[in-house]
Amino acid sequence: MKYLNYLLLSLMLIGCNTSEDKKQVVQNTKTETSASTSKKVDKTSPQSIELDQNGDYTSLFSRESCEGIISAEEISRVTGNAVLREDAPGCLFEITIPGEEPNNISINSGQMNRSDIAKEIKSFIKNAPILQHVISDTGDTYLCMQATHGRILLYNTNYDGYVLLSYLSAMERVNISKEQKEERQKSGLKIANAILKKHQT
């Protein structure tokens, strides 16, 4: 009889321990699920558009003038076209295009705080394909394109400044074909990437 009582008591204790173990497993699962959920990145947060940096561009995005951003020789080298005229060194160029009217390129720099730059980038991403964007060849800067106006904006969320490259004049936007505009946009992107590579340290 004593042996039977002992056996029943042992079974009750085992049952209690098993119940406690189950409670612990459930509690641990809830904790892990909560931790996993908290690690999810908010897609609207600035972190979701940040790119790993592969250089320092302080000399580019902190300047107050467009002078010296890029030279006529550098533009000629990356586009394969001769530069007919350069006004205000590094700011305005007239480029030859065989069989076509010259292409006007203007470059400007400006100041904008990082939070506003992040908003601009998100706007380009949200409104694609009406607004277009690509990642630079350096892998750390957004090249945001306003094809209708023939503009490329160089945005980097690590700096309080930007560069605006215009590859179509007002007359070009009206008088040249869609294919010609696309070719000039390609040249503009080559110049934008050359600018970043020049100032990358």
KEKEBA-655245 format. One record per residue: residue number from 1; residue in three letters; x, z, y of N, C-alpha, C in turn. Coordinates in nm, 2 decimals. Example, Ala and Ser with C-alpha at 12.3 -4.5 7.8 and 13.67 -1.06 7.14 Angstrom:
<recs>
   pos   code      nc1      nc3      nc2     cac1     cac3     cac2      cc1      cc3      cc2
     1    ala     1.32     0.78    -0.57     1.23     0.78    -0.45     1.32     0.78    -0.33
     2    ser     1.28     0.71    -0.22     1.37     0.71    -0.11     1.29     0.79     0.00
</recs>
This chain:
<recs>
   pos   code      nc1      nc3      nc2     cac1     cac3     cac2      cc1      cc3      cc2
     1    met     0.08     0.00    -0.12     0.00     0.00     0.00     0.09     0.00     0.13
     2    lys     0.19     0.08     0.12     0.29     0.09     0.23     0.35    -0.05     0.26
     3    tyr     0.38    -0.11     0.14     0.45    -0.25     0.15     0.35    -0.35     0.22
     4    leu     0.22    -0.34     0.18     0.12    -0.43     0.24     0.11    -0.41     0.39
     5    asn     0.10    -0.28     0.43     0.09    -0.25     0.57     0.21    -0.30     0.65
     6    tyr     0.33    -0.29     0.59     0.45    -0.34     0.65     0.45    -0.49     0.67
     7    leu     0.40    -0.56     0.57     0.39    -0.70     0.57     0.29    -0.75     0.68
     8    leu     0.18    -0.69     0.69     0.08    -0.72     0.79     0.14    -0.70     0.93
     9    leu     0.21    -0.59     0.95     0.27    -0.56     1.08     0.37    -0.66     1.12
    10    ser     0.45    -0.71     1.03     0.56    -0.81     1.05     0.49    -0.94     1.09
    11    leu     0.38    -0.98     1.02     0.31    -1.10     1.06     0.26    -1.10     1.20
    12    met     0.21    -0.98     1.24     0.15    -0.97     1.38     0.26    -0.98     1.48
    13    leu     0.38    -0.92     1.45     0.49    -0.93     1.55     0.54    -1.07     1.56
    14    ile     0.55    -1.15     1.45     0.59    -1.29     1.45     0.49    -1.37     1.54
    15    gly     0.36    -1.34     1.52     0.26    -1.42     1.59     0.27    -1.40     1.74
    16    cys     0.30    -1.27     1.78     0.31    -1.24     1.92     0.44    -1.31     1.98
    17    asn     0.55    -1.31     1.91     0.67    -1.37     1.96     0.65    -1.52     1.97
    18    thr     0.58    -1.58     1.87     0.55    -1.73     1.88     0.47    -1.76     2.00
    19    ser     0.37    -1.68     2.03     0.28    -1.70     2.15     0.36    -1.69     2.28
    20    glu     0.46    -1.59     2.28     0.54    -1.58     2.40     0.63    -1.70     2.42
    21    asp     0.68    -1.75     2.30     0.77    -1.87     2.31     0.70    -1.99     2.36
    22    lys     0.57    -2.00     2.32     0.49    -2.12     2.37     0.47    -2.11     2.52
    23    lys     0.44    -1.99     2.56     0.42    -1.96     2.71     0.54    -2.00     2.79
    24    gln     0.66    -1.96     2.73     0.79    -1.99     2.80     0.81    -2.14     2.81
    25    val     0.78    -2.21     2.70     0.80    -2.36     2.69     0.71    -2.43     2.80
    26    val     0.59    -2.38     2.81     0.49    -2.44     2.90     0.54    -2.41     3.05
    27    gln     0.59    -2.29     3.07     0.64    -2.25     3.20     0.76    -2.33     3.24
    28    asn     0.85    -2.35     3.15     0.97    -2.43     3.17     0.94    -2.58     3.20
    29    thr     0.84    -2.63     3.13     0.80    -2.77     3.15     0.74    -2.79     3.29
    30    lys     0.66    -2.69     3.33     0.60    -2.70     3.47     0.71    -2.69     3.57
    31    thr     0.81    -2.61     3.55     0.92    -2.59     3.65     1.00    -2.72     3.66
    32    glu     1.03    -2.78     3.54     1.11    -2.91     3.54     1.03    -3.02     3.61
    33    thr     0.90    -3.03     3.58     0.81    -3.13     3.64     0.81    -3.11     3.80
    34    ser     0.80    -2.99     3.84     0.80    -2.96     3.98     0.93    -3.00     4.05
    35    ala     1.04    -2.97     3.98     1.17    -3.00     4.03     1.19    -3.15     4.04
    36    ser     1.15    -3.22     3.94     1.16    -3.37     3.93     1.08    -3.43     4.05
    37    thr     0.96    -3.38     4.07     0.87    -3.43     4.18     0.94    -3.41     4.32
    38    ser     1.00    -3.30     4.34     1.06    -3.27     4.47     1.18    -3.35     4.49
    39    lys     1.24    -3.42     4.39     1.36    -3.50     4.41     1.32    -3.64     4.45
    40    lys     1.19    -3.68     4.44     1.15    -3.82     4.48     1.17    -3.84     4.63
    41    val     1.23    -3.96     4.66     1.26    -3.99     4.80     1.13    -4.05     4.87
    42    asp     1.10    -4.00     4.98     0.99    -4.05     5.06     1.03    -4.19     5.11
    43    lys     0.96    -4.29     5.07     0.99    -4.43     5.10     0.98    -4.46     5.25
    44    thr     0.92    -4.37     5.33     0.91    -4.39     5.47     1.02    -4.31     5.55
    45    ser     1.10    -4.24     5.47     1.21    -4.17     5.54     1.33    -4.25     5.57
    46    pro     1.41    -4.22     5.67     1.53    -4.30     5.70     1.63    -4.31     5.58
    47    gln     1.63    -4.21     5.49     1.72    -4.22     5.38     1.69    -4.35     5.29
    48    ser     1.57    -4.39     5.29     1.53    -4.50     5.20     1.59    -4.64     5.25
    49    ile     1.64    -4.64     5.37     1.70    -4.77     5.42     1.84    -4.76     5.45
    50    glu     1.90    -4.64     5.43     2.04    -4.62     5.46     2.12    -4.70     5.35
    51    leu     2.23    -4.76     5.40     2.33    -4.83     5.31     2.46    -4.76     5.31
    52    asp     2.52    -4.77     5.19     2.66    -4.71     5.18     2.75    -4.79     5.28
    53    gln     2.83    -4.72     5.35     2.92    -4.78     5.45     3.05    -4.82     5.39
    54    asn     3.09    -4.94     5.42     3.22    -4.99     5.37     3.32    -5.01     5.48
    55    gly     3.30    -4.95     5.60     3.40    -4.96     5.71     3.34    -4.88     5.83
    56    asp     3.42    -4.89     5.93     3.39    -4.83     6.06     3.37    -4.94     6.16
    57    tyr     3.25    -4.94     6.23     3.22    -5.04     6.33     3.20    -4.99     6.47
    58    thr     3.27    -4.88     6.50     3.26    -4.82     6.63     3.29    -4.92     6.74
    59    ser     3.39    -5.00     6.72     3.44    -5.09     6.82     3.33    -5.20     6.85
    60    leu     3.24    -5.22     6.76     3.14    -5.32     6.77     3.01    -5.26     6.83
    61    phe     2.96    -5.15     6.77     2.83    -5.10     6.81     2.83    -5.00     6.93
    62    ser     2.95    -4.96     6.97     2.96    -4.87     7.08     3.00    -4.94     7.21
    63    arg     3.02    -5.07     7.21     3.07    -5.14     7.33     2.95    -5.16     7.43
    64    glu     2.98    -5.18     7.56     2.89    -5.20     7.66     2.88    -5.35     7.71
    65    ser     2.98    -5.43     7.65     2.98    -5.57     7.69     3.00    -5.65     7.57
    66    cys     2.95    -5.78     7.58     2.97    -5.87     7.47     3.10    -5.94     7.47
    67    glu     3.18    -5.92     7.57     3.31    -5.99     7.58     3.40    -5.94     7.46
    68    gly     3.46    -6.04     7.39     3.55    -6.01     7.29     3.49    -5.98     7.15
    69    ile     3.36    -5.99     7.14     3.29    -5.96     7.01     3.34    -6.07     6.91
    70    ile     3.35    -6.19     6.95     3.41    -6.30     6.86     3.46    -6.41     6.95
    71    ser     3.56    -6.48     6.90     3.62    -6.59     6.98     3.57    -6.73     6.94
    72    ala     3.60    -6.83     7.03     3.56    -6.96     7.00     3.63    -7.01     6.87
    73    glu     3.75    -6.98     6.85     3.83    -7.02     6.73     3.76    -6.96     6.61
    74    glu     3.72    -6.83     6.61     3.66    -6.77     6.50     3.53    -6.83     6.46
    75    ile     3.45    -6.87     6.56     3.32    -6.94     6.54     3.34    -7.07     6.48
    76    ser     3.44    -7.15     6.53     3.47    -7.28     6.48     3.52    -7.27     6.33
    77    arg     3.59    -7.17     6.30     3.64    -7.16     6.16     3.53    -7.13     6.06
    78    val     3.44    -7.04     6.10     3.33    -7.00     6.00     3.22    -7.11     5.99
    79    thr     3.19    -7.18     6.10     3.09    -7.28     6.10     3.13    -7.42     6.07
    80    gly     3.27    -7.44     6.08     3.32    -7.58     6.06     3.29    -7.67     6.17
    81    asn     3.24    -7.62     6.28     3.21    -7.71     6.40     3.29    -7.67     6.52
    82    ala     3.33    -7.77     6.60     3.41    -7.74     6.72     3.33    -7.67     6.83
    83    val     3.39    -7.59     6.91     3.33    -7.52     7.02     3.36    -7.60     7.14
    84    leu     3.26    -7.66     7.21     3.28    -7.75     7.33     3.31    -7.66     7.45
    85    arg     3.23    -7.55     7.46     3.25    -7.46     7.58     3.22    -7.32     7.54
    86    glu     3.30    -7.23     7.61     3.28    -7.09     7.60     3.27    -7.03     7.74
    87    asp     3.16    -6.97     7.77     3.14    -6.90     7.89     3.14    -6.75     7.87
    88    ala     3.20    -6.67     7.96     3.21    -6.53     7.94     3.26    -6.50     7.80
    89    pro     3.39    -6.50     7.78     3.45    -6.49     7.64     3.38    -6.40     7.55
    90    gly     3.33    -6.45     7.44     3.27    -6.38     7.34     3.12    -6.36     7.36
    91    cys     3.06    -6.43     7.46     2.92    -6.41     7.50     2.84    -6.54     7.48
    92    leu     2.89    -6.65     7.52     2.81    -6.78     7.52     2.90    -6.90     7.48
    93    phe     2.84    -6.97     7.38     2.92    -7.08     7.32     2.83    -7.20     7.31
    94    glu     2.89    -7.32     7.32     2.82    -7.45     7.30     2.90    -7.51     7.18
    95    ile     2.83    -7.54     7.07     2.90    -7.58     6.95     2.85    -7.72     6.92
    96    thr     2.94    -7.81     6.88     2.91    -7.94     6.84     2.85    -7.95     6.70
    97    ile     2.75    -8.03     6.68     2.69    -8.06     6.55     2.68    -8.21     6.53
    98    pro     2.76    -8.27     6.44     2.76    -8.41     6.42     2.63    -8.48     6.42
    99    gly     2.60    -8.58     6.50     2.48    -8.65     6.50     2.36    -8.58     6.57
   100    glu     2.39    -8.46     6.63     2.28    -8.39     6.69     2.33    -8.34     6.83
   101    glu     2.23    -8.28     6.90     2.26    -8.22     7.03     2.34    -8.09     7.01
   102    pro     2.43    -8.05     7.10     2.51    -7.93     7.08     2.42    -7.81     7.06
   103    asn     2.47    -7.71     6.98     2.40    -7.59     6.95     2.45    -7.48     7.05
   104    asn     2.36    -7.41     7.11     2.40    -7.30     7.20     2.39    -7.17     7.13
   105    ile     2.49    -7.09     7.13     2.50    -6.96     7.07     2.53    -6.86     7.18
   106    ser     2.44    -6.75     7.19     2.47    -6.64     7.28     2.47    -6.51     7.21
   107    ile     2.56    -6.42     7.25     2.58    -6.29     7.18     2.57    -6.18     7.29
   108    asn     2.49    -6.08     7.26     2.48    -5.97     7.35     2.49    -5.84     7.27
   109    ser     2.53    -5.73     7.33     2.53    -5.60     7.27     2.44    -5.51     7.35
   110    gly     2.38    -5.41     7.29     2.29    -5.32     7.35     2.29    -5.18     7.29
   111    gln     2.23    -5.09     7.36     2.23    -4.95     7.31     2.09    -4.91     7.26
   112    met     2.08    -4.84     7.15     1.95    -4.80     7.09     1.98    -4.68     7.00
   113    asn     1.90    -4.58     7.01     1.93    -4.46     6.93     1.90    -4.49     6.78
   114    arg     1.96    -4.41     6.69     1.95    -4.44     6.55     1.81    -4.44     6.49
   115    ser     1.73    -4.35     6.54     1.59    -4.34     6.49     1.51    -4.46     6.52
   116    asp     1.54    -4.52     6.64     1.47    -4.64     6.68     1.52    -4.76     6.60
   117    ile     1.65    -4.76     6.57     1.70    -4.87     6.49     1.64    -4.86     6.35
   118    ala     1.63    -4.74     6.29     1.56    -4.72     6.16     1.42    -4.78     6.17
   119    lys     1.35    -4.75     6.27     1.21    -4.80     6.29     1.21    -4.95     6.29
   120    glu     1.30    -5.01     6.36     1.31    -5.16     6.37     1.33    -5.22     6.23
   121    ile     1.42    -5.16     6.16     1.46    -5.21     6.02     1.33    -5.20     5.93
   122    lys     1.26    -5.09     5.94     1.15    -5.07     5.86     1.04    -5.17     5.89
   123    ser     1.03    -5.20     6.02     0.93    -5.30     6.07     0.96    -5.44     6.01
   124    phe     1.09    -5.48     6.00     1.13    -5.60     5.94     1.09    -5.61     5.80
   125    ile     1.12    -5.50     5.73     1.10    -5.49     5.58     0.95    -5.49     5.56
   126    lys     0.87    -5.42     5.63     0.72    -5.41     5.62     0.66    -5.55     5.64
   127    asn     0.71    -5.62     5.74     0.64    -5.74     5.78     0.70    -5.87     5.73
   128    ala     0.78    -5.86     5.62     0.83    -5.97     5.55     0.71    -6.05     5.48
   129    pro     0.71    -6.18     5.47     0.82    -6.27     5.51     0.81    -6.32     5.66
   130    ile     0.71    -6.27     5.73     0.70    -6.32     5.87     0.83    -6.28     5.95
   131    leu     0.87    -6.16     5.93     1.01    -6.12     5.98     1.10    -6.12     5.86
   132    gln     1.22    -6.16     5.88     1.31    -6.17     5.76     1.43    -6.08     5.78
   133    his     1.49    -6.04     5.67     1.62    -5.96     5.68     1.70    -5.98     5.56
   134    val     1.83    -5.97     5.57     1.92    -5.98     5.46     2.03    -5.87     5.49
   135    ile     2.10    -5.83     5.38     2.21    -5.74     5.39     2.33    -5.82     5.42
   136    ser     2.42    -5.77     5.51     2.54    -5.84     5.55     2.63    -5.85     5.43
   137    asp     2.73    -5.95     5.44     2.83    -5.97     5.34     2.91    -5.84     5.32
   138    thr     2.92    -5.76     5.42     3.00    -5.63     5.41     2.92    -5.53     5.33
   139    gly     2.79    -5.55     5.31     2.70    -5.47     5.23     2.65    -5.34     5.30
   140    asp     2.67    -5.33     5.43     2.63    -5.20     5.49     2.56    -5.21     5.62
   141    thr     2.51    -5.34     5.66     2.44    -5.36     5.78     2.33    -5.46     5.76
   142    tyr     2.22    -5.44     5.83     2.10    -5.52     5.82     2.12    -5.64     5.92
   143    leu     2.09    -5.76     5.87     2.08    -5.88     5.96     1.93    -5.91     5.97
   144    cys     1.87    -5.88     6.08     1.73    -5.90     6.09     1.70    -6.02     6.17
   145    met     1.62    -6.11     6.12     1.60    -6.24     6.18     1.46    -6.26     6.24
   146    gln     1.45    -6.31     6.36     1.33    -6.35     6.42     1.34    -6.51     6.43
   147    ala     1.30    -6.57     6.32     1.32    -6.72     6.31     1.25    -6.80     6.42
   148    thr     1.13    -6.75     6.46     1.06    -6.82     6.57     1.13    -6.83     6.70
   149    his     1.21    -6.72     6.73     1.29    -6.72     6.85     1.43    -6.75     6.83
   150    gly     1.47    -6.77     6.71     1.61    -6.81     6.68     1.71    -6.69     6.71
   151    arg     1.67    -6.57     6.66     1.76    -6.46     6.69     1.79    -6.39     6.56
   152    ile     1.91    -6.33     6.56     1.96    -6.24     6.45     2.00    -6.11     6.51
   153    leu     1.95    -6.00     6.47     1.99    -5.86     6.52     2.07    -5.79     6.41
   154    leu     2.18    -5.74     6.45     2.27    -5.66     6.36     2.24    -5.52     6.38
   155    tyr     2.18    -5.46     6.28     2.14    -5.32     6.29     2.21    -5.23     6.18
   156    asn     2.27    -5.12     6.22     2.33    -5.03     6.13     2.28    -4.89     6.17
   157    thr     2.22    -4.81     6.08     2.16    -4.68     6.11     2.26    -4.57     6.14
   158    asn     2.39    -4.61     6.13     2.50    -4.51     6.16     2.55    -4.51     6.30
   159    tyr     2.49    -4.61     6.38     2.54    -4.62     6.52     2.42    -4.63     6.62
   160    asp     2.45    -4.59     6.74     2.35    -4.60     6.85     2.36    -4.73     6.93
   161    gly     2.37    -4.84     6.86     2.39    -4.97     6.93     2.36    -5.08     6.83
   162    tyr     2.34    -5.20     6.89     2.31    -5.32     6.81     2.38    -5.44     6.87
   163    val     2.38    -5.55     6.80     2.42    -5.68     6.85     2.31    -5.78     6.83
   164    leu     2.29    -5.86     6.93     2.18    -5.97     6.93     2.25    -6.10     6.94
   165    leu     2.23    -6.18     6.84     2.29    -6.32     6.83     2.17    -6.42     6.84
   166    ser     2.17    -6.50     6.94     2.07    -6.61     6.96     2.13    -6.74     6.92
   167    tyr     2.07    -6.81     6.83     2.12    -6.94     6.78     2.04    -7.06     6.82
   168    leu     1.93    -7.03     6.89     1.84    -7.14     6.94     1.81    -7.12     7.09
   169    ser     1.83    -7.22     7.17     1.79    -7.21     7.31     1.64    -7.24     7.32
   170    ala     1.58    -7.22     7.44     1.44    -7.25     7.46     1.41    -7.40     7.43
   171    met     1.50    -7.49     7.47     1.48    -7.63     7.44     1.49    -7.66     7.29
   172    glu     1.58    -7.60     7.23     1.60    -7.62     7.08     1.48    -7.58     7.00
   173    arg     1.42    -7.47     7.04     1.31    -7.41     6.97     1.19    -7.51     6.97
   174    val     1.19    -7.60     7.07     1.08    -7.70     7.09     1.12    -7.83     7.03
   175    asn     1.24    -7.88     7.05     1.28    -8.02     7.03     1.34    -8.05     6.90
   176    ile     1.38    -7.95     6.82     1.45    -7.99     6.69     1.36    -7.96     6.57
   177    ser     1.39    -8.02     6.46     1.30    -8.01     6.34     1.32    -7.87     6.27
   178    lys     1.23    -7.84     6.18     1.24    -7.72     6.10     1.37    -7.71     6.02
   179    glu     1.41    -7.83     5.96     1.53    -7.83     5.88     1.65    -7.80     5.97
   180    gln     1.65    -7.86     6.09     1.76    -7.83     6.19     1.77    -7.68     6.22
   181    lys     1.65    -7.62     6.24     1.65    -7.48     6.28     1.70    -7.40     6.16
   182    glu     1.67    -7.43     6.04     1.72    -7.36     5.93     1.87    -7.37     5.91
   183    glu     1.92    -7.49     5.94     2.07    -7.51     5.94     2.14    -7.42     6.04
   184    arg     2.08    -7.42     6.16     2.14    -7.34     6.27     2.12    -7.19     6.24
   185    gln     2.02    -7.15     6.17     2.01    -7.01     6.13     2.12    -6.97     6.03
   186    lys     2.15    -7.06     5.94     2.26    -7.04     5.84     2.39    -7.02     5.91
   187    ser     2.41    -7.11     6.02     2.54    -7.09     6.10     2.54    -6.96     6.17
   188    gly     2.42    -6.92     6.22     2.41    -6.79     6.29     2.44    -6.68     6.20
   189    leu     2.40    -6.68     6.07     2.43    -6.58     5.97     2.58    -6.57     5.94
   190    lys     2.64    -6.69     5.94     2.79    -6.70     5.91     2.86    -6.63     6.03
   191    ile     2.81    -6.65     6.15     2.88    -6.59     6.27     2.86    -6.44     6.27
   192    ala     2.73    -6.40     6.23     2.70    -6.25     6.23     2.79    -6.18     6.13
   193    asn     2.81    -6.24     6.01     2.90    -6.18     5.91     3.04    -6.18     5.95
   194    ala     3.09    -6.29     6.03     3.22    -6.29     6.08     3.25    -6.18     6.18
   195    ile     3.15    -6.15     6.26     3.16    -6.05     6.36     3.18    -5.91     6.29
   196    leu     3.10    -5.89     6.19     3.12    -5.76     6.12     3.25    -5.75     6.05
   197    lys     3.30    -5.85     5.99     3.43    -5.85     5.92     3.54    -5.83     6.02
   198    lys     3.53    -5.89     6.14     3.63    -5.88     6.25     3.64    -5.73     6.29
   199    his     3.53    -5.66     6.31     3.53    -5.53     6.36     3.54    -5.42     6.26
   200    gln     3.53    -5.45     6.13     3.54    -5.36     6.02     3.68    -5.30     6.01
   201    thr     3.68    -5.16     6.01     3.81    -5.10     6.00     3.80    -4.99     5.89
</recs>
